Amino acid sequence: MPKKSLNSNLHKASQAKKDEFYTQLVDIEKELKHYKDQFKGKVVYCNCDDPYESNFFKYFASNFKALKLKKLITTSYVPSAIAGGQLSLFQIEGLKPDGKQPFRIEITEVPDIDGDGAISLDDVEHLLKHNKNTATPLKGNGDFRSEECIELLKEANIVVTNPPFSLFREYLAQLVEYDKKFLIIGNLNAVTYKEVFKLIRKNDLWLGYNNGPKTYLVPDNYEQDNIFVGTDGRKYAKMGNTGWYTNLDIAKRHEPLTPYKKYNLKDYPKYDNYDAIEVSKVSEIPLNYKGVIGIPVTFLDKYNPGQFEILGITDRDPDNQYRTKMYTRKDSPKYNDLNRRAAIKVSGNLKPVYARLLIKKIK
Ligand SMILES: C[S@@+](CC[C@H](N)C(=O)[O-])C[C@H]1O[C@@H](n2cnc3c(N)ncnc32)[C@H](O)[C@@H]1O
């Protein structure tokens, strides 16, 4: 096959799934600093992480002692588009001969071999080179759903990674099934997925600290509008809407919002099809309103379960108990759009608003 068409096929395949977005160390450090105490004595598993390329591995290996980890396990996945070392942190001859061999790496200590008083990547590299027990080839392809990876998952206390965006629902469901603590990156649009929202409403899942725009390293063959070449010559993608999903407790979740506006009929219209009022900005939640409030999903970034209760979401949910009406063609030619979400009347015309969480203040 001519080189050009092979490349374009590879390009199409990776574009179709778009799973290769590599998290930058700075983003991992910025988030993980809030959870440090929770890692003491724990087995951490990064199950979508080629140890040679993942900054999650780099972070936990170099902070192994500081976090007082019991064990770090990482497994790679073979069909990874960049397997082979494009983004390699280390080049270790013999250990990863062609980049096609999925590995499991298990670390139970990282000695300060160079004696400089700090654990660095050099110490980790030395350990990987000289302690043959740390790296073991996997039997299968490293799929997080494979039997051998599930066995490792069972052993883990906390799972931390950026899993494939295309498998987010399935990935999260597996963590819940095995009752794991986790801190994972995902697209914030996933908040409205039925399965994800159910967990959020039950307070089994919440958002971490750094949610919103981030930049990820991507393979050379990725081409999209949001991709640019960095000063290091590598390709990066700007993503506006990714964040951290977790079930680890965080201080932020206990900080109360301090509303300043008072409820009044003019500023807070009632929806035409929901028994709730529209509040279009989180900062404008009326402090004295006792009924149901519709609020943008960005509220989750400020959500304190001791202060508010999440009752539902106005997004493709015809069974929502706060819905008061379903429209037909007679009401509006746009009745389908109106039924999908909450609607307000503007100058006599019905207008659907974006997805809203339905929340209520806890007395
Ligand atoms: C969004 S990338 C993030 C990579 C790395 N965790 C990081 O944060 O830099 C997701 C990774 O999961 C890998 N992957 C895709 N499907 C997988 C599967 N079924 N099991 C395990 N890993 C998978 C992809 O190849 C990709 O490297």
Ligand as a Chemical Component Dictionary entry (heavy atoms), coordinates in Angstrom:
data_LIG
# 
_chem_comp.id                   LIG 
_chem_comp.type                 NON-POLYMER 
_chem_comp.pdbx_formal_charge   0 
_chem_comp.three_letter_code    LIG 
# 
loop_
_chem_comp_atom.comp_id 
_chem_comp_atom.atom_id 
_chem_comp_atom.alt_atom_id 
_chem_comp_atom.type_symbol 
_chem_comp_atom.charge 
_chem_comp_atom.model_Cartn_x 
_chem_comp_atom.model_Cartn_y 
_chem_comp_atom.model_Cartn_z 
_chem_comp_atom.pdbx_ordinal 
LIG C1  C1  C 0  -7.455  9.901  26.634 1  
LIG S1  S1  S 1  -6.054  8.821  26.423 2  
LIG C2  C2  C 0  -5.174  9.144  27.885 3  
LIG C3  C3  C 0  -3.885  8.415  28.029 4  
LIG C4  C4  C 0  -3.269  8.563  29.432 5  
LIG N1  N1  N 0  -4.131  7.962  30.417 6  
LIG C5  C5  C 0  -3.041  10.019 29.773 7  
LIG O1  O1  O 0  -3.829  10.565 30.513 8  
LIG O2  O2  O -1 -2.094  10.613 29.257 9  
LIG C6  C6  C 0  -6.828  7.249  26.698 10 
LIG C7  C7  C 0  -5.908  6.067  26.508 11 
LIG O3  O3  O 0  -6.635  4.863  26.709 12 
LIG C8  C8  C 0  -6.233  3.910  25.739 13 
LIG N2  N2  N 0  -7.333  2.974  25.513 14 
LIG C9  C9  C 0  -8.270  2.976  24.531 15 
LIG N3  N3  N 0  -9.099  1.945  24.665 16 
LIG C10 C10 C 0  -8.687  1.267  25.764 17 
LIG C11 C11 C 0  -9.135  0.095  26.407 18 
LIG N4  N4  N 0  -10.188 -0.558 25.959 19 
LIG N5  N5  N 0  -8.483  -0.323 27.523 20 
LIG C12 C12 C 0  -7.412  0.364  28.000 21 
LIG N6  N6  N 0  -6.933  1.485  27.424 22 
LIG C13 C13 C 0  -7.562  1.931  26.318 23 
LIG C14 C14 C 0  -5.939  4.741  24.508 24 
LIG O4  O4  O 0  -5.102  4.046  23.633 25 
LIG C15 C15 C 0  -5.315  5.980  25.129 26 
LIG O5  O5  O 0  -3.937  5.844  25.225 27 
# 
loop_
_chem_comp_bond.comp_id 
_chem_comp_bond.atom_id_1 
_chem_comp_bond.atom_id_2 
_chem_comp_bond.value_order 
_chem_comp_bond.pdbx_ordinal 
LIG C1  S1  SING 1  
LIG S1  C2  SING 2  
LIG S1  C6  SING 3  
LIG C2  C3  SING 4  
LIG C3  C4  SING 5  
LIG C4  N1  SING 6  
LIG C4  C5  SING 7  
LIG C5  O1  DOUB 8  
LIG C5  O2  SING 9  
LIG C6  C7  SING 10 
LIG C7  O3  SING 11 
LIG C7  C15 SING 12 
LIG O3  C8  SING 13 
LIG C8  N2  SING 14 
LIG C8  C14 SING 15 
LIG N2  C9  SING 16 
LIG N2  C13 SING 17 
LIG C9  N3  DOUB 18 
LIG N3  C10 SING 19 
LIG C10 C11 SING 20 
LIG C10 C13 DOUB 21 
LIG C11 N4  SING 22 
LIG C11 N5  DOUB 23 
LIG N5  C12 SING 24 
LIG C12 N6  DOUB 25 
LIG N6  C13 SING 26 
LIG C14 O4  SING 27 
LIG C14 C15 SING 28 
LIG C15 O5  SING 29 
# 
